[in-house]
Amino acid sequence: MRRAFCIGEVIIPNRVVLAPMAGLSTSAYRRHMKAHGVGMVTTEMVSAYGLMFGNVRTGEYLDFADDERPVAVQLFGDSPEVMGRAAEGVVSRPCIPDLLDVNMGCPVRKVMKTGAGAALLGDADKAVAVAAAVVAAAGQAGVPVTVKLRSGLRPGDRIAVDLAPRLQEVGVQAVGIHPRAASEYYRGTADHDITAALVRALDVPVLASGDISGVESALAVFEATGAAALMVARGVAGNPWLVGALLSGRSAARPPLSEVVADLRLLLARVVDERGPERAARWMRKLLGWYLRPSGVAATKIEHLRSLPDARLLDAALAELAAETA
Ligand SMILES: Cc1cc2nc3c(=O)[nH]c(=O)nc-3n(C[C@H](O)[C@H](O)[C@H](O)COP(=O)(O)O)c2cc1C
């Protein structure tokens, strides 16, 4: 897992990469996960239309720090023309990402009804045209393009296996696969036989996503599929130590609460730098439960922490929590 691999000419220093997660994969979170050892990070998905219409918040989604590299920006949109123009915009910014990723897997209704995300799996010709347009635009800056797929629209679909070779043909240089159908959202289990089929069908690297949450099962996916790397997502939300365990190949017990809290406080400090004390406290709410519940912290305590309106109060309460249990 510690061996480097390449996507195009971009060197990824190891085989554990952070999956894109809307609402979570901000620059602060990506830097935090980078410090935990992931070899590559991807931004939250960014709307190609939002970029085209100069939406400021969308622009914020594109910012990243140099210590995140290699970093991929993920775009979503339905139109080859708009996606091509958005890609052109991204690679003309002063700070060019190492990779561009195209979202062909988002199952959310709001996205799919515009024809973007996983809806592209239902129109293979358009999906290929979108990929080709992004490849053409990114190619001008020498930025490799990747695509993230789901297996298909409905359970049993293997659309990804037919589509991916066509994406490779138009210049896509790696494919991420979350082998669940869009209609399944996150239910059931990921079918990594599809990942293995993609590996057989492609020459470019395949990144395996889906249920990468335990060391043994994840390493079994890595071995059985021949994937170039594992993408960590929900498995690291509240358990960033999974990255180190995957890299070393050894599962480890959850660290003591004092270490869990120390990690949360470090993340909080990064989020404060990014968005200020009030927005940071709000942003941290979801993560408090994911971090603290598995460490046995009472639900009422977590609720209290979640109610704090300011990062300074939250940080002090976290310090107190660590002291109480020391
Ligand atoms: C909260 C959340 C947000 C996500 N946002 C994105 C996204 O913006 N783009 C994307 O390609 N996948 C997104 N995903 C899917 C993940 O990248 C990953 O493929 C999926 O969670 C399966 O991995 P897991 O079972 O290990 O969580 C998201 C998943 C979650 C849980």
The ligand as an SDF file (V2000), in Angstrom:
LIG
                    3D

 31 33  0  0  0  0  0  0  0  0999 V2000
  -21.4290   12.5920    2.5310 C   0  0  0  0  0  0  0  0  0  0  0  0
  -20.9430   12.0270    1.2220 C   0  0  0  0  0  0  0  0  0  0  0  0
  -20.6940   12.8720    0.1550 C   0  0  0  0  0  0  0  0  0  0  0  0
  -20.2320   12.3700   -1.0530 C   0  0  0  0  0  0  0  0  0  0  0  0
  -19.9580   13.2390   -2.0780 N   0  0  0  0  0  0  0  0  0  0  0  0
  -19.4200   12.7630   -3.2240 C   0  0  0  0  0  0  0  0  0  0  0  0
  -19.0210   13.6670   -4.2640 C   0  0  0  0  0  0  0  0  0  0  0  0
  -19.1350   14.9010   -4.1570 O   0  0  0  0  0  0  0  0  0  0  0  0
  -18.5070   13.1280   -5.4020 N   0  0  0  0  0  0  0  0  0  0  0  0
  -18.3510   11.7650   -5.5600 C   0  0  0  0  0  0  0  0  0  0  0  0
  -17.8690   11.3210   -6.6040 O   0  0  0  0  0  0  0  0  0  0  0  0
  -18.7160   10.8980   -4.5950 N   0  0  0  0  0  0  0  0  0  0  0  0
  -19.2170   11.3660   -3.4380 C   0  0  0  0  0  0  0  0  0  0  0  0
  -19.5370   10.4950   -2.4350 N   0  0  0  0  0  0  0  0  0  0  0  0
  -19.2820    9.0550   -2.5910 C   0  0  0  0  0  0  0  0  0  0  0  0
  -17.9280    8.6700   -1.9860 C   0  0  0  0  0  0  0  0  0  0  0  0
  -16.8750    9.2990   -2.6890 O   0  0  0  0  0  0  0  0  0  0  0  0
  -17.7310    7.1310   -1.9970 C   0  0  0  0  0  0  0  0  0  0  0  0
  -17.6540    6.6970   -3.3410 O   0  0  0  0  0  0  0  0  0  0  0  0
  -18.8570    6.3910   -1.2920 C   0  0  0  0  0  0  0  0  0  0  0  0
  -19.1380    6.9640   -0.0390 O   0  0  0  0  0  0  0  0  0  0  0  0
  -18.5430    4.9040   -1.1260 C   0  0  0  0  0  0  0  0  0  0  0  0
  -17.5010    4.6910   -0.2380 O   0  0  0  0  0  0  0  0  0  0  0  0
  -17.7640    4.2140    1.2930 P   0  0  0  0  0  0  0  0  0  0  0  0
  -18.7600    3.0670    1.2470 O   0  0  0  0  0  0  0  0  0  0  0  0
  -16.3880    3.7760    1.7500 O   0  0  0  0  0  0  0  0  0  0  0  0
  -18.2980    5.3770    2.0130 O   0  0  0  0  0  0  0  0  0  0  0  0
  -20.0260   10.9730   -1.2170 C   0  0  0  0  0  0  0  0  0  0  0  0
  -20.2870   10.1300   -0.1440 C   0  0  0  0  0  0  0  0  0  0  0  0
  -20.7290   10.6250    1.0710 C   0  0  0  0  0  0  0  0  0  0  0  0
  -20.9650    9.6710    2.2100 C   0  0  0  0  0  0  0  0  0  0  0  0
  1  2  1  0
  2  3  1  0
  2 30  2  0
  3  4  2  0
  4  5  1  0
  4 28  1  0
  5  6  2  0
  6  7  1  0
  6 13  1  0
  7  8  2  0
  7  9  1  0
  9 10  1  0
 10 11  2  0
 10 12  1  0
 12 13  2  0
 13 14  1  0
 14 15  1  0
 14 28  1  0
 15 16  1  0
 16 17  1  0
 16 18  1  0
 18 19  1  0
 18 20  1  0
 20 21  1  0
 20 22  1  0
 22 23  1  0
 23 24  1  0
 24 25  2  0
 24 26  1  0
 24 27  1  0
 28 29  2  0
 29 30  1  0
 30 31  1  0
M  END
$$$$
